Amino acid sequence: MKSDLLDKASEIVTDPLVLVNLVSQRVRQLNSGRSPLIATRPSMGVADIALTEIIEGKIKLVHKEAP
């Protein structure tokens, strides 16, 4: 995982725990066969892909209200 991507993504999702959970969930999806939402390079790991998707606005955090 590249630190510059992490820094940029943390400006978008400011809570570190939420960012970790969001990236983890997307990494699981990518590893299970979901297609990336961005153009990728062979050198990119799945965490880099997930972070780039967040940075580019392809993945957004949805707030749900408690019932």
Distance bins in CASP14 RR format, pairs under 12 A and 6 or more apart:
PFRMAT RR
TARGET T0000
AUTHOR 0000-0000-0000
RMODE 2
METHOD distances of the structure
MODEL  1
1 7 0 0 0 0 0 1 0 0 0 0 0
1 9 0 0 0 0 1 0 0 0 0 0 0
1 19 0 0 0 0 0 1 0 0 0 0 0
1 20 0 0 0 0 0 1 0 0 0 0 0
1 23 0 0 0 0 1 0 0 0 0 0 0
1 24 0 0 0 0 0 1 0 0 0 0 0
1 27 0 0 0 0 1 0 0 0 0 0 0
1 44 0 0 0 0 0 1 0 0 0 0 0
1 45 1 0 0 1 0 0 0 0 0 0 0
1 46 0 0 0 0 1 0 0 0 0 0 0
1 47 1 0 1 0 0 0 0 0 0 0 0
1 48 1 0 0 1 0 0 0 0 0 0 0
1 49 0 0 0 0 0 1 0 0 0 0 0
1 50 0 0 0 0 1 0 0 0 0 0 0
1 51 1 0 0 1 0 0 0 0 0 0 0
1 52 0 0 0 0 0 1 0 0 0 0 0
2 8 0 0 0 0 1 0 0 0 0 0 0
2 9 0 0 0 0 0 1 0 0 0 0 0
2 41 0 0 0 0 0 1 0 0 0 0 0
2 43 0 0 0 0 0 1 0 0 0 0 0
2 44 0 0 0 0 1 0 0 0 0 0 0
2 45 0 0 0 0 1 0 0 0 0 0 0
2 47 0 0 0 0 1 0 0 0 0 0 0
2 48 1 0 1 0 0 0 0 0 0 0 0
2 49 0 0 0 0 0 1 0 0 0 0 0
2 50 0 0 0 0 0 1 0 0 0 0 0
2 51 1 0 0 1 0 0 0 0 0 0 0
2 52 0 0 0 0 1 0 0 0 0 0 0
2 55 0 0 0 0 0 1 0 0 0 0 0
3 9 0 0 0 0 0 1 0 0 0 0 0
3 10 0 0 0 0 0 1 0 0 0 0 0
3 47 0 0 0 0 0 1 0 0 0 0 0
3 48 0 0 0 0 0 1 0 0 0 0 0
3 51 0 0 0 0 0 1 0 0 0 0 0
4 10 0 0 0 0 0 1 0 0 0 0 0
4 11 0 0 0 0 0 1 0 0 0 0 0
4 48 0 0 0 0 0 1 0 0 0 0 0
4 51 0 0 0 0 1 0 0 0 0 0 0
4 52 0 0 0 0 0 1 0 0 0 0 0
4 55 0 0 0 0 1 0 0 0 0 0 0
5 11 0 0 0 0 0 1 0 0 0 0 0
5 12 0 0 0 0 0 1 0 0 0 0 0
5 19 0 0 0 0 0 1 0 0 0 0 0
5 23 0 0 0 0 1 0 0 0 0 0 0
5 38 0 0 0 0 0 1 0 0 0 0 0
5 44 0 0 0 0 1 0 0 0 0 0 0
5 45 0 0 0 0 0 1 0 0 0 0 0
5 47 0 0 0 0 1 0 0 0 0 0 0
5 48 1 0 1 0 0 0 0 0 0 0 0
5 49 0 0 0 0 1 0 0 0 0 0 0
5 50 0 0 0 0 1 0 0 0 0 0 0
5 51 1 0 1 0 0 0 0 0 0 0 0
5 52 1 0 0 1 0 0 0 0 0 0 0
5 53 0 0 0 0 0 1 0 0 0 0 0
5 54 0 0 0 0 1 0 0 0 0 0 0
5 55 1 0 0 1 0 0 0 0 0 0 0
5 56 0 0 0 0 0 1 0 0 0 0 0
6 12 0 0 0 0 0 1 0 0 0 0 0
6 13 0 0 0 0 0 1 0 0 0 0 0
6 16 0 0 0 0 1 0 0 0 0 0 0
6 19 0 0 0 0 1 0 0 0 0 0 0
6 20 0 0 0 0 0 1 0 0 0 0 0
6 23 0 0 0 0 1 0 0 0 0 0 0
6 47 0 0 0 0 1 0 0 0 0 0 0
6 48 0 0 0 0 1 0 0 0 0 0 0
6 50 0 0 0 0 0 1 0 0 0 0 0
6 51 1 0 0 1 0 0 0 0 0 0 0
6 52 0 0 0 0 0 1 0 0 0 0 0
6 54 0 0 0 0 0 1 0 0 0 0 0
6 55 0 0 0 0 1 0 0 0 0 0 0
7 13 0 0 0 0 0 1 0 0 0 0 0
7 14 0 0 0 0 0 1 0 0 0 0 0
7 16 0 0 0 0 0 1 0 0 0 0 0
7 19 0 0 0 0 0 1 0 0 0 0 0
7 51 0 0 0 0 1 0 0 0 0 0 0
7 54 0 0 0 0 0 1 0 0 0 0 0
7 55 0 0 0 0 1 0 0 0 0 0 0
8 19 0 0 0 0 0 1 0 0 0 0 0
8 48 0 0 0 0 0 1 0 0 0 0 0
8 51 1 0 0 1 0 0 0 0 0 0 0
8 52 0 0 0 0 1 0 0 0 0 0 0
8 53 0 0 0 0 0 1 0 0 0 0 0
8 54 0 0 0 0 1 0 0 0 0 0 0
8 55 1 0 1 0 0 0 0 0 0 0 0
8 56 0 0 0 0 1 0 0 0 0 0 0
8 57 0 0 0 0 0 1 0 0 0 0 0
9 15 0 0 0 0 0 1 0 0 0 0 0
9 16 0 0 0 0 0 1 0 0 0 0 0
9 18 0 0 0 0 0 1 0 0 0 0 0
9 19 1 0 0 1 0 0 0 0 0 0 0
9 20 0 0 0 0 0 1 0 0 0 0 0
9 22 0 0 0 0 1 0 0 0 0 0 0
9 23 1 0 0 1 0 0 0 0 0 0 0
9 26 0 0 0 0 0 1 0 0 0 0 0
9 47 0 0 0 0 0 1 0 0 0 0 0
9 48 0 0 0 0 0 1 0 0 0 0 0
9 49 0 0 0 0 0 1 0 0 0 0 0
9 50 0 0 0 0 1 0 0 0 0 0 0
9 51 1 0 1 0 0 0 0 0 0 0 0
9 52 0 0 0 0 1 0 0 0 0 0 0
9 53 0 0 0 0 1 0 0 0 0 0 0
9 54 1 0 1 0 0 0 0 0 0 0 0
9 55 1 0 1 0 0 0 0 0 0 0 0
9 56 0 0 0 0 0 1 0 0 0 0 0
9 57 0 0 0 0 0 1 0 0 0 0 0
9 58 0 0 0 0 0 1 0 0 0 0 0
9 59 0 0 0 0 1 0 0 0 0 0 0
9 61 0 0 0 0 0 1 0 0 0 0 0
10 16 1 0 0 1 0 0 0 0 0 0 0
10 17 0 0 0 0 0 1 0 0 0 0 0
10 18 0 0 0 0 0 1 0 0 0 0 0
10 19 1 0 1 0 0 0 0 0 0 0 0
10 20 0 0 0 0 0 1 0 0 0 0 0
10 22 0 0 0 0 0 1 0 0 0 0 0
10 23 0 0 0 0 0 1 0 0 0 0 0
10 51 0 0 0 0 1 0 0 0 0 0 0
10 54 0 0 0 0 1 0 0 0 0 0 0
10 55 0 0 0 0 0 1 0 0 0 0 0
11 19 0 0 0 0 0 1 0 0 0 0 0
11 51 0 0 0 0 0 1 0 0 0 0 0
11 54 0 0 0 0 0 1 0 0 0 0 0
11 55 0 0 0 0 1 0 0 0 0 0 0
12 18 0 0 0 0 0 1 0 0 0 0 0
12 19 0 0 0 0 1 0 0 0 0 0 0
12 22 0 0 0 0 1 0 0 0 0 0 0
12 23 0 0 0 0 0 1 0 0 0 0 0
12 51 0 0 0 0 1 0 0 0 0 0 0
12 52 0 0 0 0 0 1 0 0 0 0 0
12 53 0 0 0 0 0 1 0 0 0 0 0
12 54 1 0 1 0 0 0 0 0 0 0 0
12 55 1 0 0 1 0 0 0 0 0 0 0
12 56 0 0 0 0 1 0 0 0 0 0 0
12 57 1 0 0 1 0 0 0 0 0 0 0
12 58 0 0 0 0 0 1 0 0 0 0 0
12 59 0 0 0 0 1 0 0 0 0 0 0
12 60 0 0 0 0 1 0 0 0 0 0 0
12 61 0 0 0 0 1 0 0 0 0 0 0
13 19 1 0 1 0 0 0 0 0 0 0 0
13 20 0 0 0 0 1 0 0 0 0 0 0
13 21 0 0 0 0 1 0 0 0 0 0 0
13 22 1 0 0 1 0 0 0 0 0 0 0
13 23 0 0 0 0 1 0 0 0 0 0 0
13 26 0 0 0 0 0 1 0 0 0 0 0
13 50 0 0 0 0 0 1 0 0 0 0 0
13 51 0 0 0 0 1 0 0 0 0 0 0
13 53 0 0 0 0 0 1 0 0 0 0 0
13 54 1 0 0 1 0 0 0 0 0 0 0
13 55 0 0 0 0 1 0 0 0 0 0 0
13 57 0 0 0 0 0 1 0 0 0 0 0
13 59 0 0 0 0 1 0 0 0 0 0 0
13 60 0 0 0 0 1 0 0 0 0 0 0
13 61 1 0 1 0 0 0 0 0 0 0 0
13 62 0 0 0 0 0 1 0 0 0 0 0
13 63 0 0 0 0 0 1 0 0 0 0 0
14 22 0 0 0 0 0 1 0 0 0 0 0
14 54 0 0 0 0 0 1 0 0 0 0 0
14 61 0 0 0 0 0 1 0 0 0 0 0
15 21 0 0 0 0 1 0 0 0 0 0 0
15 22 0 0 0 0 1 0 0 0 0 0 0
15 61 0 0 0 0 1 0 0 0 0 0 0
15 63 0 0 0 0 0 1 0 0 0 0 0
16 22 0 0 0 0 0 1 0 0 0 0 0
16 23 0 0 0 0 0 1 0 0 0 0 0
17 23 0 0 0 0 0 1 0 0 0 0 0
17 24 0 0 0 0 0 1 0 0 0 0 0
17 61 0 0 0 0 0 1 0 0 0 0 0
18 24 0 0 0 0 0 1 0 0 0 0 0
18 25 0 0 0 0 0 1 0 0 0 0 0
18 54 0 0 0 0 0 1 0 0 0 0 0
18 60 0 0 0 0 0 1 0 0 0 0 0
18 61 1 0 0 1 0 0 0 0 0 0 0
18 62 0 0 0 0 0 1 0 0 0 0 0
18 63 0 0 0 0 0 1 0 0 0 0 0
19 25 0 0 0 0 0 1 0 0 0 0 0
19 26 0 0 0 0 0 1 0 0 0 0 0
19 47 0 0 0 0 0 1 0 0 0 0 0
19 50 0 0 0 0 0 1 0 0 0 0 0
19 51 0 0 0 0 1 0 0 0 0 0 0
19 54 1 0 0 1 0 0 0 0 0 0 0
19 55 0 0 0 0 0 1 0 0 0 0 0
19 59 0 0 0 0 0 1 0 0 0 0 0
19 61 0 0 0 0 1 0 0 0 0 0 0
20 26 0 0 0 0 0 1 0 0 0 0 0
20 27 0 0 0 0 0 1 0 0 0 0 0
20 47 0 0 0 0 0 1 0 0 0 0 0
20 50 0 0 0 0 0 1 0 0 0 0 0
20 51 0 0 0 0 0 1 0 0 0 0 0
20 54 0 0 0 0 0 1 0 0 0 0 0
21 27 0 0 0 0 0 1 0 0 0 0 0
21 28 0 0 0 0 0 1 0 0 0 0 0
21 50 0 0 0 0 0 1 0 0 0 0 0
21 54 0 0 0 0 0 1 0 0 0 0 0
21 61 0 0 0 0 1 0 0 0 0 0 0
22 28 0 0 0 0 0 1 0 0 0 0 0
22 29 0 0 0 0 0 1 0 0 0 0 0
22 47 0 0 0 0 0 1 0 0 0 0 0
22 50 1 0 0 1 0 0 0 0 0 0 0
22 51 0 0 0 0 1 0 0 0 0 0 0
22 53 0 0 0 0 1 0 0 0 0 0 0
22 54 1 0 0 1 0 0 0 0 0 0 0
22 55 0 0 0 0 0 1 0 0 0 0 0
22 57 0 0 0 0 0 1 0 0 0 0 0
22 58 0 0 0 0 0 1 0 0 0 0 0
22 59 1 0 0 1 0 0 0 0 0 0 0
22 60 0 0 0 0 1 0 0 0 0 0 0
22 61 1 0 0 1 0 0 0 0 0 0 0
22 62 0 0 0 0 0 1 0 0 0 0 0
23 29 0 0 0 0 0 1 0 0 0 0 0
23 30 0 0 0 0 0 1 0 0 0 0 0
23 45 0 0 0 0 0 1 0 0 0 0 0
23 46 0 0 0 0 1 0 0 0 0 0 0
23 47 1 0 0 1 0 0 0 0 0 0 0
23 48 0 0 0 0 1 0 0 0 0 0 0
23 49 0 0 0 0 1 0 0 0 0 0 0
23 50 1 0 1 0 0 0 0 0 0 0 0
23 51 1 0 0 1 0 0 0 0 0 0 0
23 52 0 0 0 0 0 1 0 0 0 0 0
23 53 0 0 0 0 1 0 0 0 0 0 0
23 54 1 0 0 1 0 0 0 0 0 0 0
23 55 0 0 0 0 0 1 0 0 0 0 0
23 59 0 0 0 0 1 0 0 0 0 0 0
23 61 0 0 0 0 0 1 0 0 0 0 0
24 30 0 0 0 0 0 1 0 0 0 0 0
24 31 0 0 0 0 0 1 0 0 0 0 0
24 46 0 0 0 0 0 1 0 0 0 0 0
24 47 0 0 0 0 1 0 0 0 0 0 0
24 50 0 0 0 0 1 0 0 0 0 0 0
24 51 0 0 0 0 0 1 0 0 0 0 0
25 31 0 0 0 0 0 1 0 0 0 0 0
25 32 0 0 0 0 0 1 0 0 0 0 0
25 34 0 0 0 0 0 1 0 0 0 0 0
25 46 0 0 0 0 0 1 0 0 0 0 0
25 47 0 0 0 0 0 1 0 0 0 0 0
25 50 0 0 0 0 1 0 0 0 0 0 0
25 53 0 0 0 0 0 1 0 0 0 0 0
25 54 0 0 0 0 0 1 0 0 0 0 0
25 59 0 0 0 0 1 0 0 0 0 0 0
25 61 0 0 0 0 0 1 0 0 0 0 0
25 62 0 0 0 0 0 1 0 0 0 0 0
26 32 0 0 0 0 0 1 0 0 0 0 0
26 33 0 0 0 0 0 1 0 0 0 0 0
26 34 0 0 0 0 1 0 0 0 0 0 0
26 35 0 0 0 0 0 1 0 0 0 0 0
26 36 0 0 0 0 1 0 0 0 0 0 0
26 37 0 0 0 0 1 0 0 0 0 0 0
26 38 0 0 0 0 0 1 0 0 0 0 0
26 45 0 0 0 0 0 1 0 0 0 0 0
26 46 0 0 0 0 1 0 0 0 0 0 0
26 47 0 0 0 0 1 0 0 0 0 0 0
26 48 0 0 0 0 0 1 0 0 0 0 0
26 49 1 0 0 1 0 0 0 0 0 0 0
26 50 1 1 0 0 0 0 0 0 0 0 0
26 51 0 0 0 0 1 0 0 0 0 0 0
26 52 0 0 0 0 0 1 0 0 0 0 0
26 53 1 0 0 1 0 0 0 0 0 0 0
26 54 1 0 0 1 0 0 0 0 0 0 0
26 58 0 0 0 0 1 0 0 0 0 0 0
26 59 1 0 0 1 0 0 0 0 0 0 0
26 60 0 0 0 0 0 1 0 0 0 0 0
26 61 0 0 0 0 0 1 0 0 0 0 0
27 33 0 0 0 0 0 1 0 0 0 0 0
27 34 0 0 0 0 0 1 0 0 0 0 0
27 36 0 0 0 0 0 1 0 0 0 0 0
27 45 0 0 0 0 1 0 0 0 0 0 0
27 46 1 0 1 0 0 0 0 0 0 0 0
27 47 1 0 1 0 0 0 0 0 0 0 0
27 48 0 0 0 0 1 0 0 0 0 0 0
27 49 0 0 0 0 1 0 0 0 0 0 0
27 50 1 0 1 0 0 0 0 0 0 0 0
27 51 0 0 0 0 1 0 0 0 0 0 0
27 53 0 0 0 0 0 1 0 0 0 0 0
27 54 0 0 0 0 0 1 0 0 0 0 0
27 59 0 0 0 0 0 1 0 0 0 0 0
28 34 0 0 0 0 1 0 0 0 0 0 0
28 46 0 0 0 0 1 0 0 0 0 0 0
28 47 0 0 0 0 0 1 0 0 0 0 0
28 50 0 0 0 0 1 0 0 0 0 0 0
29 35 0 0 0 0 1 0 0 0 0 0 0
29 36 0 0 0 0 1 0 0 0 0 0 0
29 37 0 0 0 0 0 1 0 0 0 0 0
29 46 0 0 0 0 1 0 0 0 0 0 0
29 49 0 0 0 0 0 1 0 0 0 0 0
29 50 0 0 0 0 1 0 0 0 0 0 0
29 53 0 0 0 0 0 1 0 0 0 0 0
29 59 0 0 0 0 1 0 0 0 0 0 0
30 36 1 0 0 1 0 0 0 0 0 0 0
30 37 0 0 0 0 1 0 0 0 0 0 0
30 38 0 0 0 0 0 1 0 0 0 0 0
30 40 0 0 0 0 1 0 0 0 0 0 0
30 44 0 0 0 0 0 1 0 0 0 0 0
30 45 0 0 0 0 1 0 0 0 0 0 0
30 46 1 0 1 0 0 0 0 0 0 0 0
30 47 0 0 0 0 1 0 0 0 0 0 0
30 48 0 0 0 0 0 1 0 0 0 0 0
30 49 1 0 0 1 0 0 0 0 0 0 0
30 50 1 0 0 1 0 0 0 0 0 0 0
30 51 0 0 0 0 0 1 0 0 0 0 0
30 52 0 0 0 0 0 1 0 0 0 0 0
30 53 0 0 0 0 1 0 0 0 0 0 0
30 59 0 0 0 0 0 1 0 0 0 0 0
31 45 0 0 0 0 0 1 0 0 0 0 0
31 46 1 0 0 1 0 0 0 0 0 0 0
31 47 0 0 0 0 0 1 0 0 0 0 0
31 49 0 0 0 0 0 1 0 0 0 0 0
31 50 0 0 0 0 0 1 0 0 0 0 0
32 46 0 0 0 0 0 1 0 0 0 0 0
33 46 0 0 0 0 0 1 0 0 0 0 0
33 49 0 0 0 0 0 1 0 0 0 0 0
34 46 0 0 0 0 0 1 0 0 0 0 0
34 49 0 0 0 0 0 1 0 0 0 0 0
34 50 0 0 0 0 0 1 0 0 0 0 0
34 53 0 0 0 0 0 1 0 0 0 0 0
34 58 0 0 0 0 0 1 0 0 0 0 0
34 59 0 0 0 0 0 1 0 0 0 0 0
35 49 0 0 0 0 0 1 0 0 0 0 0
35 53 0 0 0 0 0 1 0 0 0 0 0
35 58 0 0 0 0 0 1 0 0 0 0 0
36 44 0 0 0 0 1 0 0 0 0 0 0
36 45 0 0 0 0 0 1 0 0 0 0 0
36 46 0 0 0 0 1 0 0 0 0 0 0
36 48 0 0 0 0 0 1 0 0 0 0 0
36 49 1 0 1 0 0 0 0 0 0 0 0
36 50 0 0 0 0 1 0 0 0 0 0 0
36 51 0 0 0 0 0 1 0 0 0 0 0
36 52 0 0 0 0 1 0 0 0 0 0 0
36 53 1 0 0 1 0 0 0 0 0 0 0
36 56 0 0 0 0 0 1 0 0 0 0 0
36 58 0 0 0 0 1 0 0 0 0 0 0
36 59 0 0 0 0 0 1 0 0 0 0 0
37 49 0 0 0 0 1 0 0 0 0 0 0
37 50 0 0 0 0 1 0 0 0 0 0 0
37 52 0 0 0 0 1 0 0 0 0 0 0
37 53 1 0 1 0 0 0 0 0 0 0 0
37 54 0 0 0 0 0 1 0 0 0 0 0
37 55 0 0 0 0 0 1 0 0 0 0 0
37 56 1 0 0 1 0 0 0 0 0 0 0
37 57 0 0 0 0 1 0 0 0 0 0 0
37 58 1 1 0 0 0 0 0 0 0 0 0
37 59 1 0 0 1 0 0 0 0 0 0 0
37 60 0 0 0 0 0 1 0 0 0 0 0
38 44 0 0 0 0 1 0 0 0 0 0 0
38 46 0 0 0 0 0 1 0 0 0 0 0
38 48 0 0 0 0 0 1 0 0 0 0 0
38 49 1 0 0 1 0 0 0 0 0 0 0
38 50 0 0 0 0 1 0 0 0 0 0 0
38 51 0 0 0 0 0 1 0 0 0 0 0
38 52 1 0 1 0 0 0 0 0 0 0 0
38 53 1 0 1 0 0 0 0 0 0 0 0
38 54 0 0 0 0 0 1 0 0 0 0 0
38 55 0 0 0 0 1 0 0 0 0 0 0
38 56 1 0 1 0 0 0 0 0 0 0 0
38 57 0 0 0 0 1 0 0 0 0 0 0
38 58 1 0 0 1 0 0 0 0 0 0 0
38 59 0 0 0 0 1 0 0 0 0 0 0
39 49 0 0 0 0 0 1 0 0 0 0 0
39 52 0 0 0 0 1 0 0 0 0 0 0
39 53 0 0 0 0 0 1 0 0 0 0 0
39 56 0 0 0 0 0 1 0 0 0 0 0
39 58 0 0 0 0 0 1 0 0 0 0 0
40 46 0 0 0 0 1 0 0 0 0 0 0
40 48 0 0 0 0 1 0 0 0 0 0 0
40 49 1 0 1 0 0 0 0 0 0 0 0
40 50 0 0 0 0 0 1 0 0 0 0 0
40 52 0 0 0 0 1 0 0 0 0 0 0
40 53 0 0 0 0 1 0 0 0 0 0 0
40 56 0 0 0 0 0 1 0 0 0 0 0
40 58 0 0 0 0 0 1 0 0 0 0 0
41 48 0 0 0 0 1 0 0 0 0 0 0
41 49 0 0 0 0 1 0 0 0 0 0 0
41 52 0 0 0 0 0 1 0 0 0 0 0
42 48 0 0 0 0 0 1 0 0 0 0 0
42 49 0 0 0 0 0 1 0 0 0 0 0
43 49 0 0 0 0 0 1 0 0 0 0 0
44 50 0 0 0 0 1 0 0 0 0 0 0
44 51 0 0 0 0 1 0 0 0 0 0 0
44 52 1 0 0 1 0 0 0 0 0 0 0
44 53 0 0 0 0 0 1 0 0 0 0 0
45 51 0 0 0 0 1 0 0 0 0 0 0
45 52 0 0 0 0 1 0 0 0 0 0 0
46 52 0 0 0 0 0 1 0 0 0 0 0
46 53 0 0 0 0 0 1 0 0 0 0 0
47 53 0 0 0 0 0 1 0 0 0 0 0
47 54 0 0 0 0 0 1 0 0 0 0 0
48 54 0 0 0 0 0 1 0 0 0 0 0
48 55 0 0 0 0 0 1 0 0 0 0 0
49 55 0 0 0 0 0 1 0 0 0 0 0
49 56 0 0 0 0 0 1 0 0 0 0 0
49 58 0 0 0 0 1 0 0 0 0 0 0
49 59 0 0 0 0 0 1 0 0 0 0 0
50 56 0 0 0 0 0 1 0 0 0 0 0
50 57 0 0 0 0 0 1 0 0 0 0 0
50 58 0 0 0 0 1 0 0 0 0 0 0
50 59 1 0 0 1 0 0 0 0 0 0 0
51 57 0 0 0 0 0 1 0 0 0 0 0
51 58 0 0 0 0 0 1 0 0 0 0 0
51 59 0 0 0 0 1 0 0 0 0 0 0
52 58 0 0 0 0 1 0 0 0 0 0 0
52 59 0 0 0 0 1 0 0 0 0 0 0
53 59 1 0 1 0 0 0 0 0 0 0 0
53 60 0 0 0 0 1 0 0 0 0 0 0
54 60 0 0 0 0 1 0 0 0 0 0 0
54 61 0 0 0 0 1 0 0 0 0 0 0
END
